Amino acid sequence: MEAGDELDEESAPAMDEVSLDNNNLQSTEMKISAMPTSSKLETSSKEQCALQQRSSREEDASDEETPRVSRVKRLSCQEAIHEDDDLSMEKIGRYLEANPVLAESWIRENASPELKLRLQTCCLLPQIRQSSTSSLQHDENAMSRSKRNSITSDLFQSWLASNSPIKRSRSPSREELNRMDESDLFMELIRDVANELDINVLCHKILVNVGLLTHADRGSLFLAKGPLEDRYLVAKLFDVTQDTEFEEAVQRARSEEIRIPFGVGIAGYVAQSKRIINIKDAYKDPRFNSEIDMRTGYKTTLILSMPICNYEGDVIGVAQIINKTNGSHEFTDHDVEVFQRYLTFCGIGIQNAQLFELSVLEYRRNQILLNLARSIFEEQNNLECLVTKIMTEAKELLKCERCAVYLLDLDCGEAGHLEKIVERPGKSIQESRKPLSRRESNNIDMEDILQQHAGEDSKFTMVFEMENGTQEAKIYRPTSGNLTSPLGQIARYVAATGQILNIGDVASWSKRQVFQVGTEPTRSILCMPIVNGQRSVIGVAQLINKDNGFSFTDSDVTIFEAFAIFCGLGIHNTQMYESACKLMAKQKVALECLSYHATANNDDALKLMSDDIQPADKYNLFSFTFIDFDLTDEDTCKATVRMFTSCDLINKFHVPYDVLCRWILSVKKNYRPVKYHNWRHALNVAQTMFAMLKTGKMEQFMTDIEILGLLVACLCHDLDHRGTNNAFQTKTESPLAILYSTSTMEHHHFDQCVMILNSDSNNIFQNLSMEDYRRVMRVVENAILSTDLAVYFKKKNRFMELIDEGEFDWQSEEKKELLCGMMMTACDVSAIAKPWEIQHRVAKLVADEFFDQGDLERLQLNQQPVAMMDRERRDELPQMQVGFIDVICLPLYKVMAETFPWIQPLYDGTMDNRKHWQDLAEKVEMGLTWIDRDTIEEPVEEFVSIEPKDIEFTVTTLNCAHADKKDAPTPESKSALGRFASLRKGGRNLGKGVRNRLSRSLYSRSNSEDTSAAQSGTPSSGQQPQTPASGGKGSSKALIPERKNRNKLCLLI
């Protein structure tokens, strides 16, 4: 059997099943085993179809007692072909292959649900069998799940893909229905509406079938709409007879929409009370509205109206039938019972159809919103094009005649947008993230709007309008006349209050105000604010007049609110993009100006070019003890030129001499006059690198391009330093900290370096090839970033590991980058290895710059600075210097000196300075030396610079052993007491520990009479004072040698 056979059998006019006998099935099964694999797969599909058909036939046989609507002769595929000699399987197959859309269209529009189910099963079973490796039960479960999902998905997709109105599926003919008894007819009519998901088709079927069941002449079906507090009925189909065509009924209902509030009229009363009403004479019922009869000429006599409820008991509609066709003068109790039973099933079908309709509508709306989002991202650079697309989509979505967008004059300048861009998240905006409040037209009128906003100045700067039938937006700046018009007043009200305004009937709402847009009167208005991501109103959108003539519904408001959110984000982003473009243009202009002013003037460059450059020895460039204090600013530039010439970089890379001179002067000019991180610090770092390369013989590990990059990096590594470190930039949330989250200042130094190099008159790399340029810029960037001590600590362990492993080959890219980084750190802190008379002067400069930052932290941030930046702890400078040497400098210099012995002077100089700082730290601890100035003008020094002399003095015992004798002191003892009092007075500035030690020294032996008398010449408490006449026993004796040092200490203090 060919694939086309099945389709042909299903396509036969009077056929809905395929008949195969058991013998054919058995023979088919026997043939499968002899087929190749591909044939087995194909036959498997056919076998499953046969099994399904046999199962369906057996079920029908077991239900023979149940009458069917259409009992027709079942034909096999071959029998159908034999009946028509002109048909053949080959012809049908060729025709369907040439016209695949025809088969698909016929199945979608005419095939019964059972046929679709069987086709779906036949197509899915082979795939499930091939992919299944589990048990049969697992296969069946998977198949059933796949079947259910696929049917729903295919049905949904067929609705979405349908461009033409959905046609009704085949219903039983009138003759077939008339031949059935009542129970069969009832079940068949239920089956007729059970699978219908088109709400319009379903309502038409319900009314037609109810007419058949109750012999009613015509009927109407109303569906409940609106919120709970304002429910109303809408006539879905009205006055449908058994002969009314579906298209005719739908067209008539759409041409004039009938709305009935709950509680009004017969249908409204039924909807509100949920009661069945059976009226025998409509004109005697005061609730009956005879206007329709008068308009149509039809006379309504009998009315049976009944509510349609869902499973929760809520009214979802009202069905109403009118007059009888069988001559009866009333709807009997039997009619009421049948009507009620049928509507129970219809309520389920209506709710399912409504849910399906909502799903399709929501899907299509989501597609529109996605298209809108796509348009927003495509039109980020042009506000006019974006708003035009937005209005086009809005008109298409909500089916309105006119659309307008008013944009507010907000603080959308470049500065304001820049603040929003760099604003850090801090304050919560959860309070403002609330749904927009709605203001219905019955809560406010035009007079209220005019009174509330009569004296306000307009802030609208641009208006976009698009009318029906046009795709182009009218763009203009509003005048006072535009904004004082009724529509302008409404827009101003919505912008000021942020409320949604939905006006259903403008004529009754506006009273004496005239709303005229072009030639069409304004019937309904939906006005909504447009907000940005911060929920700030940036504009107002107005929709005017629905195409169908009715007002905007709650569903329209909901979808338009979601639509407005996308519009707000798109408009806000586009405004920010335009502002960002202006900012970039301004930045480019500012950079051009900055580059001009940052570049050294030609006179200075010409002077440096013409000056005689002394040899490197004259500037002591090869020595690790280089001193720049004696050099003038001109000499520092000449020394820099000499370093480039000594490395022969000018010739190797064809650097124009005038460009080099101007670049050096420009780099010098871009250093700020801070106390330490200035041009002279950059010169010292570059000179140390030069000495390491030449004297330290490190150039043997470097290529020429790397030497060039290292020297440039050293000179530029602190460009535009502000005298504050990275932590300060982060604490103050400066623009630099926002721009660079790590190594903040180092990234800025590199950017400044690039800015100077980008100028044609300063580009010393202009003659490099593209590859060499990339390499040298990579060296410069990595070298400058390596001066961040945080980066140094990250890389230090890896460097130590390589040294411990005995690494001697530094040519790989990773190792070379690591070595260059360590060399940059060694050069950056090389001031610690200078001679002591230079080192302590540099330390004062560093400390003074740190103290200035500490003062800023106290004033601006109200924070206590760390110890090294705390001016109040300046006497701890020596100890902090020792810590700096031990933690950072010595480990690096030691391992580098062990690996590269030619840079041993750096390690030796650091060790010498550590001894000096350690000595000062100990003296500061003892209270002998300290810093008592606001700024460190001089090095930390001892207050007594000459060797003290041994001076004999007398000490009077203050604590006498015999307290009962209180002799007056001698003049000598008075003198000694005076000296001691002076000593105590002068020692107030000493540390507490030092004063305690001195006190213990002075009074350690005061309780020993003999020792005290022998040393001081003062008699004990039990003796008389001796005079010179007594043989000189009372005269002072020489100080005992072991007491001399203590006496010296007392005099020093």
Secondary structure in CASP SS format (residue, H / E / C, confidence):
PFRMAT SS
TARGET T0000
AUTHOR 0000-0000-0000
METHOD secondary structure of the structure
MODEL  1
M C 1.00
E C 1.00
A H 1.00
G H 1.00
D H 1.00
E H 1.00
L H 1.00
D H 1.00
E H 1.00
E H 1.00
S H 1.00
A C 1.00
P C 1.00
A C 1.00
M C 1.00
D C 1.00
E C 1.00
V C 1.00
S C 1.00
L C 1.00
D C 1.00
N H 1.00
N H 1.00
N H 1.00
L H 1.00
Q H 1.00
S H 1.00
T H 1.00
E H 1.00
M H 1.00
K H 1.00
I H 1.00
S C 1.00
A C 1.00
M C 1.00
P C 1.00
T H 1.00
S H 1.00
S H 1.00
K H 1.00
L H 1.00
E H 1.00
T H 1.00
S H 1.00
S H 1.00
K H 1.00
E H 1.00
Q H 1.00
C H 1.00
A H 1.00
L H 1.00
Q H 1.00
Q H 1.00
R H 1.00
S H 1.00
S H 1.00
R H 1.00
E H 1.00
E H 1.00
D H 1.00
A H 1.00
S H 1.00
D C 1.00
E C 1.00
E C 1.00
T C 1.00
P C 1.00
R C 1.00
V C 1.00
S C 1.00
R C 1.00
V C 1.00
K C 1.00
R C 1.00
L C 1.00
S C 1.00
C H 1.00
Q H 1.00
E H 1.00
A H 1.00
I H 1.00
H H 1.00
E H 1.00
D C 1.00
D C 1.00
D C 1.00
L C 1.00
S C 1.00
M H 1.00
E H 1.00
K H 1.00
I H 1.00
G H 1.00
R H 1.00
Y H 1.00
L H 1.00
E H 1.00
A H 1.00
N C 1.00
P H 1.00
V H 1.00
L H 1.00
A H 1.00
E H 1.00
S H 1.00
W H 1.00
I H 1.00
R H 1.00
E H 1.00
N H 1.00
A C 1.00
S C 1.00
P H 1.00
E H 1.00
L H 1.00
K H 1.00
L H 1.00
R H 1.00
L H 1.00
Q H 1.00
T H 1.00
C H 1.00
C H 1.00
L H 1.00
L H 1.00
P H 1.00
Q H 1.00
I H 1.00
R H 1.00
Q H 1.00
S H 1.00
S C 1.00
T C 1.00
S C 1.00
S C 1.00
L H 1.00
Q H 1.00
H H 1.00
D H 1.00
E H 1.00
N H 1.00
A H 1.00
M H 1.00
S H 1.00
R H 1.00
S H 1.00
K H 1.00
R H 1.00
N H 1.00
S H 1.00
I H 1.00
T H 1.00
S H 1.00
D H 1.00
L H 1.00
F H 1.00
Q H 1.00
S H 1.00
W H 1.00
L H 1.00
A H 1.00
S C 1.00
N C 1.00
S C 1.00
P C 1.00
I C 1.00
K C 1.00
R C 1.00
S C 1.00
R C 1.00
S C 1.00
P C 1.00
S C 1.00
R H 1.00
E H 1.00
E H 1.00
L H 1.00
N H 1.00
R C 1.00
M C 1.00
D C 1.00
E H 1.00
S H 1.00
D H 1.00
L H 1.00
F H 1.00
M H 1.00
E H 1.00
L H 1.00
I H 1.00
R H 1.00
D H 1.00
V H 1.00
A H 1.00
N C 1.00
E C 1.00
L C 1.00
D C 1.00
I H 1.00
N H 1.00
V H 1.00
L H 1.00
C H 1.00
H H 1.00
K H 1.00
I H 1.00
L H 1.00
V H 1.00
N H 1.00
V H 1.00
G H 1.00
L H 1.00
L H 1.00
T H 1.00
H C 1.00
A E 1.00
D E 1.00
R E 1.00
G E 1.00
S E 1.00
L E 1.00
F E 1.00
L E 1.00
A E 1.00
K E 1.00
G C 1.00
P C 1.00
L H 1.00
E H 1.00
D H 1.00
R C 1.00
Y E 1.00
L E 1.00
V E 1.00
A E 1.00
K E 1.00
L E 1.00
F E 1.00
D E 1.00
V E 1.00
T C 1.00
Q C 1.00
D C 1.00
T C 1.00
E C 1.00
F H 1.00
E H 1.00
E H 1.00
A H 1.00
V H 1.00
Q H 1.00
R H 1.00
A H 1.00
R H 1.00
S H 1.00
E C 1.00
E C 1.00
I C 1.00
R E 1.00
I E 1.00
P E 1.00
F C 1.00
G C 1.00
V C 1.00
G H 1.00
I H 1.00
A H 1.00
G H 1.00
Y H 1.00
V H 1.00
A H 1.00
Q H 1.00
S H 1.00
K C 1.00
R C 1.00
I C 1.00
I E 1.00
N E 1.00
I E 1.00
K C 1.00
D C 1.00
A H 1.00
Y H 1.00
K H 1.00
D C 1.00
P C 1.00
R C 1.00
F C 1.00
N C 1.00
S C 1.00
E H 1.00
I H 1.00
D H 1.00
M H 1.00
R H 1.00
T H 1.00
G C 1.00
Y C 1.00
K C 1.00
T C 1.00
T C 1.00
L C 1.00
I E 1.00
L E 1.00
S E 1.00
M E 1.00
P E 1.00
I E 1.00
C E 1.00
N C 1.00
Y C 1.00
E C 1.00
G C 1.00
D C 1.00
V E 1.00
I E 1.00
G E 1.00
V E 1.00
A E 1.00
Q E 1.00
I E 1.00
I E 1.00
N E 1.00
K E 1.00
T C 1.00
N C 1.00
G C 1.00
S C 1.00
H C 1.00
E C 1.00
F C 1.00
T C 1.00
D H 1.00
H H 1.00
D H 1.00
V H 1.00
E H 1.00
V H 1.00
F H 1.00
Q H 1.00
R H 1.00
Y H 1.00
L H 1.00
T H 1.00
F H 1.00
C H 1.00
G H 1.00
I H 1.00
G H 1.00
I H 1.00
Q H 1.00
N H 1.00
A H 1.00
Q H 1.00
L H 1.00
F H 1.00
E H 1.00
L H 1.00
S H 1.00
V H 1.00
L H 1.00
E H 1.00
Y H 1.00
R H 1.00
R H 1.00
N H 1.00
Q H 1.00
I H 1.00
L H 1.00
L H 1.00
N H 1.00
L H 1.00
A H 1.00
R H 1.00
S H 1.00
I H 1.00
F H 1.00
E H 1.00
E C 1.00
Q C 1.00
N C 1.00
N C 1.00
L H 1.00
E H 1.00
C H 1.00
L H 1.00
V H 1.00
T H 1.00
K H 1.00
I H 1.00
M H 1.00
T H 1.00
E H 1.00
A H 1.00
K H 1.00
E H 1.00
L H 1.00
L H 1.00
K C 1.00
C E 1.00
E E 1.00
R E 1.00
C E 1.00
A E 1.00
V E 1.00
Y E 1.00
L E 1.00
L E 1.00
D C 1.00
L C 1.00
D C 1.00
C C 1.00
G C 1.00
E H 1.00
A H 1.00
G H 1.00
H H 1.00
L H 1.00
E H 1.00
K H 1.00
I H 1.00
V H 1.00
E C 1.00
R C 1.00
P C 1.00
G C 1.00
K C 1.00
S C 1.00
I C 1.00
Q H 1.00
E H 1.00
S H 1.00
R C 1.00
K C 1.00
P C 1.00
L C 1.00
S C 1.00
R E 1.00
R E 1.00
E E 1.00
S H 1.00
N H 1.00
N H 1.00
I C 1.00
D C 1.00
M H 1.00
E H 1.00
D H 1.00
I H 1.00
L H 1.00
Q H 1.00
Q H 1.00
H C 1.00
A C 1.00
G C 1.00
E C 1.00
D C 1.00
S C 1.00
K C 1.00
F E 1.00
T E 1.00
M E 1.00
V E 1.00
F E 1.00
E E 1.00
M E 1.00
E C 1.00
N C 1.00
G C 1.00
T C 1.00
Q C 1.00
E C 1.00
A C 1.00
K E 1.00
I E 1.00
Y E 1.00
R C 1.00
P C 1.00
T C 1.00
S H 1.00
G H 1.00
N H 1.00
L H 1.00
T H 1.00
S C 1.00
P H 1.00
L H 1.00
G H 1.00
Q H 1.00
I H 1.00
A H 1.00
R H 1.00
Y H 1.00
V H 1.00
A H 1.00
A H 1.00
T H 1.00
G C 1.00
Q C 1.00
I E 1.00
L E 1.00
N E 1.00
I E 1.00
G C 1.00
D C 1.00
V H 1.00
A H 1.00
S H 1.00
W H 1.00
S H 1.00
K C 1.00
R C 1.00
Q C 1.00
V C 1.00
F C 1.00
Q E 1.00
V E 1.00
G C 1.00
T C 1.00
E E 1.00
P E 1.00
T C 1.00
R C 1.00
S C 1.00
I E 1.00
L E 1.00
C E 1.00
M E 1.00
P E 1.00
I E 1.00
V E 1.00
N C 1.00
G C 1.00
Q C 1.00
R C 1.00
S C 1.00
V E 1.00
I E 1.00
G E 1.00
V E 1.00
A E 1.00
Q E 1.00
L E 1.00
I E 1.00
N E 1.00
K E 1.00
D C 1.00
N C 1.00
G C 1.00
F C 1.00
S C 1.00
F C 1.00
T C 1.00
D H 1.00
S H 1.00
D H 1.00
V H 1.00
T H 1.00
I H 1.00
F H 1.00
E H 1.00
A H 1.00
F H 1.00
A H 1.00
I H 1.00
F H 1.00
C H 1.00
G H 1.00
L H 1.00
G H 1.00
I H 1.00
H H 1.00
N H 1.00
T H 1.00
Q H 1.00
M H 1.00
Y H 1.00
E H 1.00
S H 1.00
A H 1.00
C H 1.00
K H 1.00
L H 1.00
M H 1.00
A H 1.00
K H 1.00
Q H 1.00
K H 1.00
V H 1.00
A H 1.00
L H 1.00
E H 1.00
C H 1.00
L H 1.00
S H 1.00
Y H 1.00
H H 1.00
A H 1.00
T C 1.00
A C 1.00
N C 1.00
N H 1.00
D H 1.00
D H 1.00
A H 1.00
L H 1.00
K H 1.00
L H 1.00
M H 1.00
S H 1.00
D C 1.00
D C 1.00
I C 1.00
Q C 1.00
P C 1.00
A C 1.00
D C 1.00
K C 1.00
Y C 1.00
N C 1.00
L C 1.00
F C 1.00
S C 1.00
F C 1.00
T C 1.00
F C 1.00
I C 1.00
D C 1.00
F C 1.00
D C 1.00
L C 1.00
T C 1.00
D H 1.00
E H 1.00
D H 1.00
T H 1.00
C H 1.00
K H 1.00
A H 1.00
T H 1.00
V H 1.00
R H 1.00
M H 1.00
F H 1.00
T H 1.00
S H 1.00
C C 1.00
D C 1.00
L H 1.00
I H 1.00
N H 1.00
K H 1.00
F C 1.00
H C 1.00
V C 1.00
P C 1.00
Y H 1.00
D H 1.00
V H 1.00
L H 1.00
C H 1.00
R H 1.00
W H 1.00
I H 1.00
L H 1.00
S H 1.00
V H 1.00
K H 1.00
K H 1.00
N C 1.00
Y C 1.00
R C 1.00
P C 1.00
V C 1.00
K C 1.00
Y C 1.00
H C 1.00
N C 1.00
W H 1.00
R H 1.00
H H 1.00
A H 1.00
L H 1.00
N H 1.00
V H 1.00
A H 1.00
Q H 1.00
T H 1.00
M H 1.00
F H 1.00
A H 1.00
M H 1.00
L H 1.00
K H 1.00
T C 1.00
G C 1.00
K C 1.00
M H 1.00
E H 1.00
Q H 1.00
F H 1.00
M C 1.00
T C 1.00
D H 1.00
I H 1.00
E H 1.00
I H 1.00
L H 1.00
G H 1.00
L H 1.00
L H 1.00
V H 1.00
A H 1.00
C H 1.00
L H 1.00
C H 1.00
H C 1.00
D C 1.00
L C 1.00
D C 1.00
H C 1.00
R C 1.00
G C 1.00
T C 1.00
N C 1.00
N H 1.00
A H 1.00
F H 1.00
Q H 1.00
T H 1.00
K H 1.00
T C 1.00
E C 1.00
S C 1.00
P H 1.00
L H 1.00
A H 1.00
I H 1.00
L H 1.00
Y C 1.00
S C 1.00
T C 1.00
S C 1.00
T H 1.00
M H 1.00
E H 1.00
H H 1.00
H H 1.00
H H 1.00
F H 1.00
D H 1.00
Q H 1.00
C H 1.00
V H 1.00
M H 1.00
I H 1.00
L H 1.00
N H 1.00
S C 1.00
D H 1.00
S H 1.00
N H 1.00
N C 1.00
I C 1.00
F C 1.00
Q C 1.00
N C 1.00
L C 1.00
S C 1.00
M H 1.00
E H 1.00
D H 1.00
Y H 1.00
R H 1.00
R H 1.00
V H 1.00
M H 1.00
R H 1.00
V H 1.00
V H 1.00
E H 1.00
N H 1.00
A H 1.00
I H 1.00
L H 1.00
S C 1.00
T C 1.00
D C 1.00
L H 1.00
A H 1.00
V H 1.00
Y H 1.00
F H 1.00
K H 1.00
K H 1.00
K H 1.00
N H 1.00
R H 1.00
F H 1.00
M H 1.00
E H 1.00
L H 1.00
I H 1.00
D H 1.00
E C 1.00
G C 1.00
E C 1.00
F C 1.00
D C 1.00
W C 1.00
Q C 1.00
S C 1.00
E H 1.00
E H 1.00
K H 1.00
K H 1.00
E H 1.00
L H 1.00
L H 1.00
C H 1.00
G H 1.00
M H 1.00
M H 1.00
M H 1.00
T H 1.00
A H 1.00
C H 1.00
D H 1.00
V C 1.00
S H 1.00
A H 1.00
I H 1.00
A H 1.00
K C 1.00
P C 1.00
W H 1.00
E H 1.00
I H 1.00
Q H 1.00
H H 1.00
R H 1.00
V H 1.00
A H 1.00
K H 1.00
L H 1.00
V H 1.00
A H 1.00
D H 1.00
E H 1.00
F H 1.00
F H 1.00
D H 1.00
Q H 1.00
G H 1.00
D H 1.00
L H 1.00
E H 1.00
R H 1.00
L H 1.00
Q H 1.00
L H 1.00
N C 1.00
Q C 1.00
Q C 1.00
P C 1.00
V C 1.00
A H 1.00
M H 1.00
M H 1.00
D C 1.00
R H 1.00
E H 1.00
R H 1.00
R H 1.00
D H 1.00
E H 1.00
L H 1.00
P H 1.00
Q H 1.00
M H 1.00
Q H 1.00
V H 1.00
G H 1.00
F H 1.00
I H 1.00
D H 1.00
V H 1.00
I H 1.00
C H 1.00
L H 1.00
P H 1.00
L H 1.00
Y H 1.00
K H 1.00
V H 1.00
M H 1.00
A H 1.00
E H 1.00
T H 1.00
F C 1.00
P H 1.00
W H 1.00
I H 1.00
Q H 1.00
P H 1.00
L H 1.00
Y H 1.00
D H 1.00
G H 1.00
T H 1.00
M H 1.00
D H 1.00
N H 1.00
R H 1.00
K H 1.00
H H 1.00
W H 1.00
Q H 1.00
D H 1.00
L H 1.00
A H 1.00
E H 1.00
K H 1.00
V H 1.00
E H 1.00
M H 1.00
G C 1.00
L C 1.00
T C 1.00
W C 1.00
I C 1.00
D C 1.00
R C 1.00
D C 1.00
T C 1.00
I C 1.00
E C 1.00
E C 1.00
P C 1.00
V C 1.00
E C 1.00
E C 1.00
F C 1.00
V C 1.00
S C 1.00
I C 1.00
E C 1.00
P C 1.00
K C 1.00
D C 1.00
I C 1.00
E C 1.00
F C 1.00
T C 1.00
V C 1.00
T C 1.00
T C 1.00
L C 1.00
N C 1.00
C C 1.00
A C 1.00
H C 1.00
A C 1.00
D C 1.00
K C 1.00
K C 1.00
D C 1.00
A C 1.00
P C 1.00
T C 1.00
P H 1.00
E H 1.00
S H 1.00
K H 1.00
S H 1.00
A H 1.00
L H 1.00
G H 1.00
R H 1.00
F H 1.00
A H 1.00
S H 1.00
L H 1.00
R H 1.00
K H 1.00
G H 1.00
G H 1.00
R H 1.00
N H 1.00
L C 1.00
G C 1.00
K H 1.00
G H 1.00
V H 1.00
R H 1.00
N H 1.00
R H 1.00
L H 1.00
S H 1.00
R H 1.00
S H 1.00
L H 1.00
Y H 1.00
S C 1.00
R C 1.00
S C 1.00
N C 1.00
S C 1.00
E H 1.00
D H 1.00
T H 1.00
S H 1.00
A H 1.00
A H 1.00
Q H 1.00
S H 1.00
G C 1.00
T C 1.00
P C 1.00
S C 1.00
S C 1.00
G C 1.00
Q C 1.00
Q C 1.00
P C 1.00
Q C 1.00
T C 1.00
P H 1.00
A H 1.00
S H 1.00
G C 1.00
G C 1.00
K C 1.00
G C 1.00
S C 1.00
S C 1.00
K C 1.00
A C 1.00
L C 1.00
I C 1.00
P H 1.00
E H 1.00
R H 1.00
K H 1.00
N H 1.00
R H 1.00
N H 1.00
K H 1.00
L H 1.00
C H 1.00
L H 1.00
L H 1.00
I C 1.00
END
